[in-house]
């Protein structure tokens, strides 16, 4: 139940972080 709550509340934030991290790494190396 706690996992479902976590995914519901932080799902979008987690997806945003996962989407931004490769971009930040790419910018850092470039």
Helices and strands as residue ranges (DSSP letters): H 2-29
